[in-house]
Amino acid sequence: MKPLMDVDKTSDLALPVSGTDVADGDLTLSIPDEGSDPPRISLAMMQAASSLAGQFSQVFLRESGLFPFRAENGAIWIAAADPNRPEPIDALRLTLAGDIAIATAAREDIETILDLVSTRETETEAQAGDSQSPDVTAEDAESLRDLASGAPVVQALEQIFERAVTWRGTDIHIEPLKRELRVRIRVDGILRLMPVPQNVSARALVSRVKILSGLNIAEHRLPQDGRARMQVRGREFDLRVATMPTMGGEAAILRLLERNSTLVAFGKIGFSPRDEAVLRRQLGRPHGLLIVTGPTGSGKTTTLAASIAEMNDTSRKILTIEDPVEYELPGVSQSQVRSAIGLTFANALRAFLRQDPDVIMVGEIRDGETASIAMQASLTGHLVLSTLHTNSAAAALNRLTDLGIEPFLVASTLTTVVAQRLARNLCPDCKKPAAVTQQDLEEDPRLTAFGFEIGTILHHAVGCERCAHTGYRGRGALFEVLEITDEIRRLILNGADEGIIVQTARTQGMQTMLDDGLARCRLGQTTIDEVFRVVAQS
């Protein structure tokens, strides 16, 4: 895909004066000598200049501390609160036709001038909002379809897809705010803002998404779900699209799933030796129920797919029902949910029982009906693998009973529960080791609470170009593998609470996700702050 406008990405201009203030009346800009520092400009100069800020996302400019204030001789002049942050400046290059020249300005001055720009645009934006009447006529829908098919909108969406793939993003958030459009991309679990052209409206962009995913373009009062397929740089992606009406207009969330993505081998997912041994033992059983839990985007599907691939051989018949199929597994009969024609998890699971399977994988246990059939399948000589949305491994036990499964059935069928989260890995190019000091122990009580002593080497996030100055690059899984032993079964039958079950499991060798995360901190793979970000602690 091409960026919205052709940009010379190799040239950065600076202003003529080296680290000096530019007088309010001096609006002369010229290409500087190489190596000179950008000057500091005043609020008055930004006001006097012909502002370009209205062409860009005000949210992006405000959060990035940037203000484009002049176009001259093919260059865009930008006032930056922090000129040493290249990422937001580089992001602007995708939408600018020309070179970039940098000046510095006080952040409060940039915020003041952006307030003035926003005030000037309020009336226009209000009129645009008024045009979104609750009822869309056929003529309105056709007009909206034409708008969504226009070159600026098509190019803007292509630019968003391109940036999402470049950043290794998993989700795209298109959000209409009160006064503008905001686009964010989830990268390594964190949302990052990206600039979009100001002349592209949220309504047109969401309409374009709805066209691609086969949704009703005229309906913007109700949520809709759809699917699409796209290609970026020769790579194929499936999109799961969900729209939602909001006060600012219709929002859309797009989840990116790369087709034919390479599956991580079971032995390289990141299990501890104890956890890997438990899972290999349980995957070798002829029957039972193994559940993987965690929130959306925590890697559950990858763990299940790697488990299926590990046990896949010609001696077993393996069937899967997924929503959607994310990994194509040779030799495995994979099906995809199609709710519109009645192919649900529960209906597919019923049909599977007539196909003489050895192993069944159900993408998710969403309701009591699916849970009940999965239990029956595991009781009748099948190994069943599935997922639940719970906060911990022990919480899956209560979740199954909440779905109507009797405790004696849970105790007799469930063999293992794996809970997991994805924590960001420290960037290997810039992470910094440091020994824990007495001051560290006093300032962060978590260090003492979890056994870190003076002299323990921990690594810290720094930030460089390779990691977009975040200090992190890529993610690894934190695991909690609860094996249902005889003692745990007795606790389930007696209605023991989660705390007792976790305490007992830990005496039998189970590591919680927090334990696993802290072990990774000691290995220099991540930080305590990151572990606590993804593993909620009461």
Secondary structure, DSSP 8 states (H G I E B T S, - for coil): ---SS---TT-EEE-SSSS-B--TT--------TT----B--HHHHHHS---GGGB-HHHHHHHTEEEEEEETTEEEEEES-TT-HHHHHHHHTT-SSEEEEEE--HHHHHHHHHHHHHHHHHHHHHHHHT--SS--HHHHHHHHHHHTSHHHHHHHHHHHHHHHHTTEEEEEEEE-SSSEEEEEEETTEEEEE--BTTS-HHHHHHHHHHHTT--TT--SS-EEEEEEEEETTEEEEEEEEEEEETTEEEEEEEEEETT-----GGGS---HHHHHHHHHHHTSSSEEEEEE--TTSSHHHHHHHHHHHH-STT--EEEEESS--S--TT-EEEE-BGGGTB-HHHHHHHHTTS--SEEEES---SHHHHHHHHHHHHTT-EEEEEE--SSTTHHHHHHHHTT--HHHHHHHEEEEEEEEEEEEE-TTT-EEEE--HHHHHH-HHHHHTT--TT-EEEE----GGGTTSSEEEEEEEEEEEE--HHHHHHHHTT--HHHHHHHHHHTT---HHHHHHHHHHTTSS-HHHHHHHS---
